[in-house]
Amino acid sequence: MNGEGARLVVEAGAGLAVPAGDGAALADAVLTLRRSSREVMGRRGYRYFKKHFDHEVLVDRLLTRLIAVAEIGDDRE
């Protein structure tokens, strides 16, 4: 498994990831996907996206951090 994208897919339970250049692992993953519910993986991916990357979630996180930084700045004045 390589990279942040692969980590997110696996963490979300939304798919499979294999190490780059590992043909045997890729073949196993393809066979696993044939037996797996891709619909379930899709729903998991959507839920993960909504929880972590939805526009409103990201805006709320940004505002929380900006307010925290502004409050720290107020303490220094």
N, CA, C and O atoms as a CHARMM CRD file, in Angstrom:
* protein
*
  308
    1    1 MET  N      0.86400  -1.17300   0.00000 PROA 1      0.00000
    2    1 MET  CA     0.00000   0.00000   0.00000 PROA 1      0.00000
    3    1 MET  C      0.90000   1.22200   0.00000 PROA 1      0.00000
    4    1 MET  O      1.78100   1.35900   0.84900 PROA 1      0.00000
    5    2 ASN  N      0.67200   2.10500  -0.95500 PROA 2      0.00000
    6    2 ASN  CA     1.51500   3.28000  -1.07500 PROA 2      0.00000
    7    2 ASN  C      0.67000   4.54800  -1.11300 PROA 2      0.00000
    8    2 ASN  O     -0.32900   4.61400  -1.82800 PROA 2      0.00000
    9    3 GLY  N      1.06900   5.53900  -0.35100 PROA 3      0.00000
   10    3 GLY  CA     0.49800   6.86300  -0.46200 PROA 3      0.00000
   11    3 GLY  C     -0.72000   7.11800   0.40500 PROA 3      0.00000
   12    3 GLY  O     -1.34500   6.20900   0.95000 PROA 3      0.00000
   13    4 GLU  N     -1.02100   8.40400   0.50400 PROA 4      0.00000
   14    4 GLU  CA    -2.13400   8.86500   1.32800 PROA 4      0.00000
   15    4 GLU  C     -3.47500   8.41600   0.75900 PROA 4      0.00000
   16    4 GLU  O     -4.37900   8.06500   1.51600 PROA 4      0.00000
   17    5 GLY  N     -3.61200   8.42400  -0.54700 PROA 5      0.00000
   18    5 GLY  CA    -4.86900   7.98000  -1.15400 PROA 5      0.00000
   19    5 GLY  C     -5.18800   6.54200  -0.80100 PROA 5      0.00000
   20    5 GLY  O     -6.32900   6.21300  -0.47700 PROA 5      0.00000
   21    6 ALA  N     -4.18100   5.68700  -0.86400 PROA 6      0.00000
   22    6 ALA  CA    -4.37200   4.28600  -0.50800 PROA 6      0.00000
   23    6 ALA  C     -4.74400   4.15700   0.96500 PROA 6      0.00000
   24    6 ALA  O     -5.61100   3.36000   1.32100 PROA 6      0.00000
   25    7 ARG  N     -4.09600   4.93200   1.81100 PROA 7      0.00000
   26    7 ARG  CA    -4.39800   4.88600   3.23600 PROA 7      0.00000
   27    7 ARG  C     -5.84700   5.27100   3.49500 PROA 7      0.00000
   28    7 ARG  O     -6.52700   4.62400   4.29200 PROA 7      0.00000
   29    8 LEU  N     -6.32400   6.31500   2.83300 PROA 8      0.00000
   30    8 LEU  CA    -7.70200   6.76900   3.02900 PROA 8      0.00000
   31    8 LEU  C     -8.71300   5.73600   2.55200 PROA 8      0.00000
   32    8 LEU  O     -9.72600   5.50300   3.21300 PROA 8      0.00000
   33    9 VAL  N     -8.44600   5.12300   1.42000 PROA 9      0.00000
   34    9 VAL  CA    -9.36400   4.10500   0.88300 PROA 9      0.00000
   35    9 VAL  C     -9.48700   2.94400   1.86000 PROA 9      0.00000
   36    9 VAL  O    -10.58900   2.46900   2.13600 PROA 9      0.00000
   37   10 VAL  N     -8.35400   2.49300   2.38000 PROA 10     0.00000
   38   10 VAL  CA    -8.36600   1.36700   3.31400 PROA 10     0.00000
   39   10 VAL  C     -9.00800   1.77600   4.63400 PROA 10     0.00000
   40   10 VAL  O     -9.82200   1.03500   5.18500 PROA 10     0.00000
   41   11 GLU  N     -8.64600   2.95500   5.14400 PROA 11     0.00000
   42   11 GLU  CA    -9.21900   3.43900   6.40600 PROA 11     0.00000
   43   11 GLU  C    -10.73900   3.56700   6.31400 PROA 11     0.00000
   44   11 GLU  O    -11.45000   3.25500   7.26900 PROA 11     0.00000
   45   12 ALA  N    -11.22400   4.01800   5.18800 PROA 12     0.00000
   46   12 ALA  CA   -12.66200   4.19400   4.99300 PROA 12     0.00000
   47   12 ALA  C    -13.37700   2.86300   4.76000 PROA 12     0.00000
   48   12 ALA  O    -14.60000   2.78100   4.87500 PROA 12     0.00000
   49   13 GLY  N    -12.61700   1.83300   4.43500 PROA 13     0.00000
   50   13 GLY  CA   -13.24700   0.55900   4.08200 PROA 13     0.00000
   51   13 GLY  C    -13.93600   0.64500   2.74000 PROA 13     0.00000
   52   13 GLY  O    -14.88300  -0.09300   2.46400 PROA 13     0.00000
   53   14 ALA  N    -13.45200   1.55500   1.90400 PROA 14     0.00000
   54   14 ALA  CA   -14.10400   1.84700   0.63500 PROA 14     0.00000
   55   14 ALA  C    -13.45500   1.15200  -0.55200 PROA 14     0.00000
   56   14 ALA  O    -13.84500   1.38400  -1.69600 PROA 14     0.00000
   57   15 GLY  N    -12.48400   0.31800  -0.29500 PROA 15     0.00000
   58   15 GLY  CA   -11.81700  -0.35800  -1.38900 PROA 15     0.00000
   59   15 GLY  C    -10.57800  -1.05500  -0.89600 PROA 15     0.00000
   60   15 GLY  O    -10.38800  -1.24100   0.30600 PROA 15     0.00000
   61   16 LEU  N     -9.74100  -1.43900  -1.82400 PROA 16     0.00000
   62   16 LEU  CA    -8.51400  -2.15500  -1.50800 PROA 16     0.00000
   63   16 LEU  C     -7.33200  -1.38700  -2.06600 PROA 16     0.00000
   64   16 LEU  O     -7.46100  -0.63400  -3.03200 PROA 16     0.00000
   65   17 ALA  N     -6.19500  -1.58300  -1.45400 PROA 17     0.00000
   66   17 ALA  CA    -4.95500  -0.98900  -1.95300 PROA 17     0.00000
   67   17 ALA  C     -3.86600  -2.04600  -1.84100 PROA 17     0.00000
   68   17 ALA  O     -3.85700  -2.85500  -0.91300 PROA 17     0.00000
   69   18 VAL  N     -2.96900  -2.02500  -2.78100 PROA 18     0.00000
   70   18 VAL  CA    -1.85900  -2.97200  -2.78000 PROA 18     0.00000
   71   18 VAL  C     -0.56100  -2.20500  -3.00200 PROA 18     0.00000
   72   18 VAL  O     -0.57500  -1.10400  -3.55300 PROA 18     0.00000
   73   19 PRO  N      0.54900  -2.77700  -2.57900 PROA 19     0.00000
   74   19 PRO  CA     1.83300  -2.11100  -2.80100 PROA 19     0.00000
   75   19 PRO  C      2.12300  -1.94600  -4.29200 PROA 19     0.00000
   76   19 PRO  O      1.81000  -2.82100  -5.09900 PROA 19     0.00000
   77   20 ALA  N      2.71400  -0.83000  -4.63400 PROA 20     0.00000
   78   20 ALA  CA     3.09400  -0.57900  -6.02500 PROA 20     0.00000
   79   20 ALA  C      4.04100  -1.67500  -6.50400 PROA 20     0.00000
   80   20 ALA  O      4.96200  -2.06900  -5.78900 PROA 20     0.00000
   81   21 GLY  N      3.80700  -2.15500  -7.70300 PROA 21     0.00000
   82   21 GLY  CA     4.67600  -3.14400  -8.30400 PROA 21     0.00000
   83   21 GLY  C      4.45800  -4.57600  -7.84900 PROA 21     0.00000
   84   21 GLY  O      5.19000  -5.47400  -8.26300 PROA 21     0.00000
   85   22 ASP  N      3.46400  -4.80100  -7.00600 PROA 22     0.00000
   86   22 ASP  CA     3.19400  -6.15300  -6.49400 PROA 22     0.00000
   87   22 ASP  C      2.04600  -6.76600  -7.28800 PROA 22     0.00000
   88   22 ASP  O      0.87900  -6.64300  -6.91500 PROA 22     0.00000
   89   23 GLY  N      2.39600  -7.42800  -8.38600 PROA 23     0.00000
   90   23 GLY  CA     1.39700  -8.00500  -9.27500 PROA 23     0.00000
   91   23 GLY  C      0.54500  -9.07100  -8.61100 PROA 23     0.00000
   92   23 GLY  O     -0.65300  -9.17000  -8.87600 PROA 23     0.00000
   93   24 ALA  N      1.15800  -9.86800  -7.75100 PROA 24     0.00000
   94   24 ALA  CA     0.40600 -10.92800  -7.06400 PROA 24     0.00000
   95   24 ALA  C     -0.63600 -10.31900  -6.13000 PROA 24     0.00000
   96   24 ALA  O     -1.76900 -10.79600  -6.06500 PROA 24     0.00000
   97   25 ALA  N     -0.25500  -9.26900  -5.40800 PROA 25     0.00000
   98   25 ALA  CA    -1.20800  -8.59700  -4.51600 PROA 25     0.00000
   99   25 ALA  C     -2.33800  -7.96900  -5.32000 PROA 25     0.00000
  100   25 ALA  O     -3.49100  -7.98400  -4.88900 PROA 25     0.00000
  101   26 LEU  N     -2.01300  -7.41600  -6.48600 PROA 26     0.00000
  102   26 LEU  CA    -3.04100  -6.82200  -7.33700 PROA 26     0.00000
  103   26 LEU  C     -4.01700  -7.89900  -7.81900 PROA 26     0.00000
  104   26 LEU  O     -5.23000  -7.69300  -7.80400 PROA 26     0.00000
  105   27 ALA  N     -3.48900  -9.03500  -8.24100 PROA 27     0.00000
  106   27 ALA  CA    -4.35900 -10.12300  -8.69000 PROA 27     0.00000
  107   27 ALA  C     -5.26800 -10.58800  -7.55200 PROA 27     0.00000
  108   27 ALA  O     -6.45500 -10.83200  -7.76500 PROA 27     0.00000
  109   28 ASP  N     -4.71600 -10.70800  -6.35300 PROA 28     0.00000
  110   28 ASP  CA    -5.53300 -11.09800  -5.19400 PROA 28     0.00000
  111   28 ASP  C     -6.61400 -10.05800  -4.91500 PROA 28     0.00000
  112   28 ASP  O     -7.74800 -10.40900  -4.59000 PROA 28     0.00000
  113   29 ALA  N     -6.26400  -8.78400  -5.04000 PROA 29     0.00000
  114   29 ALA  CA    -7.23700  -7.71400  -4.79200 PROA 29     0.00000
  115   29 ALA  C     -8.37500  -7.76400  -5.80800 PROA 29     0.00000
  116   29 ALA  O     -9.53700  -7.56000  -5.45600 PROA 29     0.00000
  117   30 VAL  N     -8.04100  -8.03300  -7.05600 PROA 30     0.00000
  118   30 VAL  CA    -9.08300  -8.13500  -8.09300 PROA 30     0.00000
  119   30 VAL  C    -10.02900  -9.28700  -7.77600 PROA 30     0.00000
  120   30 VAL  O    -11.24500  -9.15000  -7.90400 PROA 30     0.00000
  121   31 LEU  N     -9.47400 -10.41300  -7.36700 PROA 31     0.00000
  122   31 LEU  CA   -10.32400 -11.55300  -7.01100 PROA 31     0.00000
  123   31 LEU  C    -11.17800 -11.23800  -5.78700 PROA 31     0.00000
  124   31 LEU  O    -12.34200 -11.63300  -5.72200 PROA 31     0.00000
  125   32 THR  N    -10.61100 -10.53900  -4.83200 PROA 32     0.00000
  126   32 THR  CA   -11.36700 -10.12900  -3.64300 PROA 32     0.00000
  127   32 THR  C    -12.51300  -9.20800  -4.04000 PROA 32     0.00000
  128   32 THR  O    -13.62300  -9.33600  -3.52300 PROA 32     0.00000
  129   33 LEU  N    -12.24800  -8.28200  -4.95500 PROA 33     0.00000
  130   33 LEU  CA   -13.30500  -7.36400  -5.40200 PROA 33     0.00000
  131   33 LEU  C    -14.43700  -8.10700  -6.10400 PROA 33     0.00000
  132   33 LEU  O    -15.59600  -7.70500  -6.00800 PROA 33     0.00000
  133   34 ARG  N    -14.11500  -9.16300  -6.79300 PROA 34     0.00000
  134   34 ARG  CA   -15.16700  -9.95600  -7.45700 PROA 34     0.00000
  135   34 ARG  C    -16.11700 -10.55500  -6.43000 PROA 34     0.00000
  136   34 ARG  O    -17.31000 -10.71000  -6.69300 PROA 34     0.00000
  137   35 ARG  N    -15.57700 -10.89300  -5.24700 PROA 35     0.00000
  138   35 ARG  CA   -16.38100 -11.53700  -4.20800 PROA 35     0.00000
  139   35 ARG  C    -16.97700 -10.53200  -3.22500 PROA 35     0.00000
  140   35 ARG  O    -17.83000 -10.89200  -2.41400 PROA 35     0.00000
  141   36 SER  N    -16.54100  -9.29400  -3.28900 PROA 36     0.00000
  142   36 SER  CA   -16.95700  -8.28500  -2.31400 PROA 36     0.00000
  143   36 SER  C    -18.15500  -7.49400  -2.80600 PROA 36     0.00000
  144   36 SER  O    -18.47500  -7.47800  -3.99500 PROA 36     0.00000
  145   37 SER  N    -18.79700  -6.85000  -1.87100 PROA 37     0.00000
  146   37 SER  CA   -19.90300  -5.96800  -2.23100 PROA 37     0.00000
  147   37 SER  C    -19.34600  -4.57400  -2.52100 PROA 37     0.00000
  148   37 SER  O    -19.02200  -3.81100  -1.61000 PROA 37     0.00000
  149   38 ARG  N    -19.24700  -4.26800  -3.80000 PROA 38     0.00000
  150   38 ARG  CA   -18.74200  -2.96000  -4.18600 PROA 38     0.00000
  151   38 ARG  C    -19.71600  -1.86300  -3.78500 PROA 38     0.00000
  152   38 ARG  O    -19.30700  -0.72500  -3.55700 PROA 38     0.00000
  153   39 GLU  N    -20.98900  -2.18900  -3.69900 PROA 39     0.00000
  154   39 GLU  CA   -21.97500  -1.20100  -3.23700 PROA 39     0.00000
  155   39 GLU  C    -21.70700  -0.81000  -1.79100 PROA 39     0.00000
  156   39 GLU  O    -21.79200   0.36500  -1.43200 PROA 39     0.00000
  157   40 VAL  N    -21.38500  -1.78900  -0.97300 PROA 40     0.00000
  158   40 VAL  CA   -21.06600  -1.50400   0.42900 PROA 40     0.00000
  159   40 VAL  C    -19.82600  -0.63400   0.51000 PROA 40     0.00000
  160   40 VAL  O    -19.79000   0.32900   1.27600 PROA 40     0.00000
  161   41 MET  N    -18.81700  -0.96200  -0.26900 PROA 41     0.00000
  162   41 MET  CA   -17.59800  -0.15000  -0.28000 PROA 41     0.00000
  163   41 MET  C    -17.90800   1.28200  -0.70300 PROA 41     0.00000
  164   41 MET  O    -17.37000   2.23200  -0.13500 PROA 41     0.00000
  165   42 GLY  N    -18.77000   1.43300  -1.69600 PROA 42     0.00000
  166   42 GLY  CA   -19.16000   2.76200  -2.15700 PROA 42     0.00000
  167   42 GLY  C    -19.85700   3.55500  -1.06900 PROA 42     0.00000
  168   42 GLY  O    -19.58400   4.74200  -0.89000 PROA 42     0.00000
  169   43 ARG  N    -20.75800   2.90800  -0.34100 PROA 43     0.00000
  170   43 ARG  CA   -21.45200   3.59100   0.76000 PROA 43     0.00000
  171   43 ARG  C    -20.47500   3.97600   1.86400 PROA 43     0.00000
  172   43 ARG  O    -20.58200   5.05800   2.44200 PROA 43     0.00000
  173   44 ARG  N    -19.53200   3.10100   2.15600 PROA 44     0.00000
  174   44 ARG  CA   -18.51600   3.42000   3.17000 PROA 44     0.00000
  175   44 ARG  C    -17.68600   4.62500   2.74000 PROA 44     0.00000
  176   44 ARG  O    -17.41100   5.52300   3.53600 PROA 44     0.00000
  177   45 GLY  N    -17.29600   4.62900   1.47800 PROA 45     0.00000
  178   45 GLY  CA   -16.51400   5.75400   0.96400 PROA 45     0.00000
  179   45 GLY  C    -17.28000   7.05800   1.04700 PROA 45     0.00000
  180   45 GLY  O    -16.71800   8.09300   1.40800 PROA 45     0.00000
  181   46 TYR  N    -18.56400   7.01300   0.71400 PROA 46     0.00000
  182   46 TYR  CA   -19.38500   8.22200   0.77000 PROA 46     0.00000
  183   46 TYR  C    -19.51200   8.72400   2.20900 PROA 46     0.00000
  184   46 TYR  O    -19.39200   9.92200   2.46600 PROA 46     0.00000
  185   47 ARG  N    -19.75800   7.79500   3.15300 PROA 47     0.00000
  186   47 ARG  CA   -19.86500   8.18900   4.56700 PROA 47     0.00000
  187   47 ARG  C    -18.54900   8.79000   5.07200 PROA 47     0.00000
  188   47 ARG  O    -18.55500   9.78300   5.79900 PROA 47     0.00000
  189   48 TYR  N    -17.43100   8.18800   4.68400 PROA 48     0.00000
  190   48 TYR  CA   -16.12100   8.69700   5.09600 PROA 48     0.00000
  191   48 TYR  C    -15.90900  10.10400   4.54400 PROA 48     0.00000
  192   48 TYR  O    -15.45100  11.00200   5.24900 PROA 48     0.00000
  193   49 PHE  N    -16.25100  10.27500   3.26600 PROA 49     0.00000
  194   49 PHE  CA   -16.13100  11.59700   2.65500 PROA 49     0.00000
  195   49 PHE  C    -16.97300  12.62900   3.40600 PROA 49     0.00000
  196   49 PHE  O    -16.48400  13.70800   3.74400 PROA 49     0.00000
  197   50 LYS  N    -18.23200  12.29700   3.66400 PROA 50     0.00000
  198   50 LYS  CA   -19.12200  13.24700   4.34700 PROA 50     0.00000
  199   50 LYS  C    -18.58900  13.60700   5.73200 PROA 50     0.00000
  200   50 LYS  O    -18.71600  14.75100   6.16800 PROA 50     0.00000
  201   51 LYS  N    -17.99600  12.63900   6.42200 PROA 51     0.00000
  202   51 LYS  CA   -17.49400  12.86900   7.77700 PROA 51     0.00000
  203   51 LYS  C    -16.21400  13.70000   7.77500 PROA 51     0.00000
  204   51 LYS  O    -16.01700  14.52400   8.66800 PROA 51     0.00000
  205   52 HSD  N    -15.34300  13.50000   6.79100 PROA 52     0.00000
  206   52 HSD  CA   -14.01700  14.09700   6.82500 PROA 52     0.00000
  207   52 HSD  C    -13.76700  15.19800   5.79800 PROA 52     0.00000
  208   52 HSD  O    -12.90300  16.04700   6.01900 PROA 52     0.00000
  209   53 PHE  N    -14.49100  15.21000   4.69300 PROA 53     0.00000
  210   53 PHE  CA   -14.14900  16.11300   3.60200 PROA 53     0.00000
  211   53 PHE  C    -15.30800  16.94500   3.07500 PROA 53     0.00000
  212   53 PHE  O    -15.12100  17.73100   2.14600 PROA 53     0.00000
  213   54 ASP  N    -16.47900  16.79600   3.63000 PROA 54     0.00000
  214   54 ASP  CA   -17.62200  17.59200   3.20100 PROA 54     0.00000
  215   54 ASP  C    -17.30500  19.07500   3.38000 PROA 54     0.00000
  216   54 ASP  O    -16.61000  19.45000   4.32400 PROA 54     0.00000
  217   55 HSD  N    -17.79600  19.89800   2.50500 PROA 55     0.00000
  218   55 HSD  CA   -17.51900  21.33600   2.52900 PROA 55     0.00000
  219   55 HSD  C    -17.83300  21.94800   3.89700 PROA 55     0.00000
  220   55 HSD  O    -17.01900  22.68800   4.44900 PROA 55     0.00000
  221   56 GLU  N    -18.99200  21.64400   4.43100 PROA 56     0.00000
  222   56 GLU  CA   -19.38100  22.21400   5.72600 PROA 56     0.00000
  223   56 GLU  C    -18.44500  21.76900   6.84500 PROA 56     0.00000
  224   56 GLU  O    -18.10500  22.56600   7.72000 PROA 56     0.00000
  225   57 VAL  N    -18.03400  20.52900   6.82600 PROA 57     0.00000
  226   57 VAL  CA   -17.09900  20.01700   7.84000 PROA 57     0.00000
  227   57 VAL  C    -15.78100  20.76000   7.75800 PROA 57     0.00000
  228   57 VAL  O    -15.23500  21.17500   8.78000 PROA 57     0.00000
  229   58 LEU  N    -15.26800  20.93000   6.55300 PROA 58     0.00000
  230   58 LEU  CA   -13.99000  21.61500   6.38300 PROA 58     0.00000
  231   58 LEU  C    -14.08000  23.08500   6.77100 PROA 58     0.00000
  232   58 LEU  O    -13.15400  23.61800   7.38300 PROA 58     0.00000
  233   59 VAL  N    -15.17100  23.74100   6.42900 PROA 59     0.00000
  234   59 VAL  CA   -15.35300  25.14600   6.79600 PROA 59     0.00000
  235   59 VAL  C    -15.42500  25.28200   8.32200 PROA 59     0.00000
  236   59 VAL  O    -14.81500  26.18400   8.89600 PROA 59     0.00000
  237   60 ASP  N    -16.16400  24.39300   8.96900 PROA 60     0.00000
  238   60 ASP  CA   -16.25200  24.43500  10.43200 PROA 60     0.00000
  239   60 ASP  C    -14.88300  24.24800  11.07100 PROA 60     0.00000
  240   60 ASP  O    -14.54700  24.95700  12.02000 PROA 60     0.00000
  241   61 ARG  N    -14.09900  23.32100  10.57500 PROA 61     0.00000
  242   61 ARG  CA   -12.74500  23.09600  11.12000 PROA 61     0.00000
  243   61 ARG  C    -11.87000  24.33200  10.92200 PROA 61     0.00000
  244   61 ARG  O    -11.14600  24.74800  11.82700 PROA 61     0.00000
  245   62 LEU  N    -11.94800  24.90800   9.73000 PROA 62     0.00000
  246   62 LEU  CA   -11.14500  26.09500   9.44500 PROA 62     0.00000
  247   62 LEU  C    -11.53900  27.24400  10.36400 PROA 62     0.00000
  248   62 LEU  O    -10.67300  27.90900  10.93300 PROA 62     0.00000
  249   63 LEU  N    -12.83500  27.48200  10.51300 PROA 63     0.00000
  250   63 LEU  CA   -13.29000  28.56100  11.39100 PROA 63     0.00000
  251   63 LEU  C    -12.86200  28.33600  12.83300 PROA 63     0.00000
  252   63 LEU  O    -12.45200  29.27800  13.51200 PROA 63     0.00000
  253   64 THR  N    -12.95100  27.11500  13.30100 PROA 64     0.00000
  254   64 THR  CA   -12.52300  26.79300  14.66400 PROA 64     0.00000
  255   64 THR  C    -11.05000  27.12000  14.85200 PROA 64     0.00000
  256   64 THR  O    -10.66300  27.70100  15.86600 PROA 64     0.00000
  257   65 ARG  N    -10.24800  26.75600  13.89800 PROA 65     0.00000
  258   65 ARG  CA    -8.80500  27.03700  13.99400 PROA 65     0.00000
  259   65 ARG  C     -8.51200  28.52700  13.89500 PROA 65     0.00000
  260   65 ARG  O     -7.66700  29.04500  14.62500 PROA 65     0.00000
  261   66 LEU  N     -9.20200  29.21500  13.00200 PROA 66     0.00000
  262   66 LEU  CA    -8.98100  30.65500  12.87500 PROA 66     0.00000
  263   66 LEU  C     -9.38300  31.38700  14.15300 PROA 66     0.00000
  264   66 LEU  O     -8.68900  32.30500  14.58900 PROA 66     0.00000
  265   67 ILE  N    -10.49000  30.98700  14.74700 PROA 67     0.00000
  266   67 ILE  CA   -10.92700  31.60300  16.00500 PROA 67     0.00000
  267   67 ILE  C     -9.89600  31.32800  17.09900 PROA 67     0.00000
  268   67 ILE  O     -9.57800  32.22300  17.88200 PROA 67     0.00000
  269   68 ALA  N     -9.37400  30.10600  17.16300 PROA 68     0.00000
  270   68 ALA  CA    -8.36800  29.78200  18.15900 PROA 68     0.00000
  271   68 ALA  C     -7.11300  30.63300  17.97900 PROA 68     0.00000
  272   68 ALA  O     -6.54000  31.11500  18.95600 PROA 68     0.00000
  273   69 VAL  N     -6.69300  30.81300  16.74700 PROA 69     0.00000
  274   69 VAL  CA    -5.51500  31.63600  16.46700 PROA 69     0.00000
  275   69 VAL  C     -5.78800  33.09600  16.83600 PROA 69     0.00000
  276   69 VAL  O     -4.92400  33.76700  17.40000 PROA 69     0.00000
  277   70 ALA  N     -6.97400  33.57800  16.52200 PROA 70     0.00000
  278   70 ALA  CA    -7.33300  34.95100  16.84400 PROA 70     0.00000
  279   70 ALA  C     -7.35900  35.16000  18.36200 PROA 70     0.00000
  280   70 ALA  O     -6.94300  36.21100  18.85000 PROA 70     0.00000
  281   71 GLU  N     -7.84000  34.17800  19.09700 PROA 71     0.00000
  282   71 GLU  CA    -7.88700  34.28100  20.55200 PROA 71     0.00000
  283   71 GLU  C     -6.48100  34.28800  21.14500 PROA 71     0.00000
  284   71 GLU  O     -6.22400  34.99800  22.11700 PROA 71     0.00000
  285   72 ILE  N     -5.57800  33.51200  20.57400 PROA 72     0.00000
  286   72 ILE  CA    -4.18900  33.52000  21.02500 PROA 72     0.00000
  287   72 ILE  C     -3.58900  34.89300  20.75600 PROA 72     0.00000
  288   72 ILE  O     -2.86500  35.43800  21.58900 PROA 72     0.00000
  289   73 GLY  N     -3.89300  35.44500  19.59000 PROA 73     0.00000
  290   73 GLY  CA    -3.40000  36.77700  19.24900 PROA 73     0.00000
  291   73 GLY  C     -3.92900  37.84500  20.20000 PROA 73     0.00000
  292   73 GLY  O     -3.20900  38.78800  20.52700 PROA 73     0.00000
  293   74 ASP  N     -5.18700  37.70900  20.65300 PROA 74     0.00000
  294   74 ASP  CA    -5.75700  38.66900  21.59600 PROA 74     0.00000
  295   74 ASP  C     -5.02400  38.63500  22.92100 PROA 74     0.00000
  296   74 ASP  O     -4.91100  39.67000  23.57900 PROA 74     0.00000
  297   75 ASP  N     -4.53100  37.50500  23.32800 PROA 75     0.00000
  298   75 ASP  CA    -3.81900  37.36700  24.60400 PROA 75     0.00000
  299   75 ASP  C     -2.49200  38.10400  24.57100 PROA 75     0.00000
  300   75 ASP  O     -1.99400  38.51800  25.61700 PROA 75     0.00000
  301   76 ARG  N     -1.92200  38.27100  23.41600 PROA 76     0.00000
  302   76 ARG  CA    -0.58900  38.91000  23.29100 PROA 76     0.00000
  303   76 ARG  C     -0.68000  40.42600  23.27600 PROA 76     0.00000
  304   76 ARG  O      0.33400  41.10300  23.44600 PROA 76     0.00000
  305   77 GLU  N     -1.86000  40.96600  23.07800 PROA 77     0.00000
  306   77 GLU  CA    -1.98600  42.43000  23.00000 PROA 77     0.00000
  307   77 GLU  C     -2.00600  43.06200  24.35400 PROA 77     0.00000
  308   77 GLU  O     -2.10600  44.28400  24.46400 PROA 77     0.00000
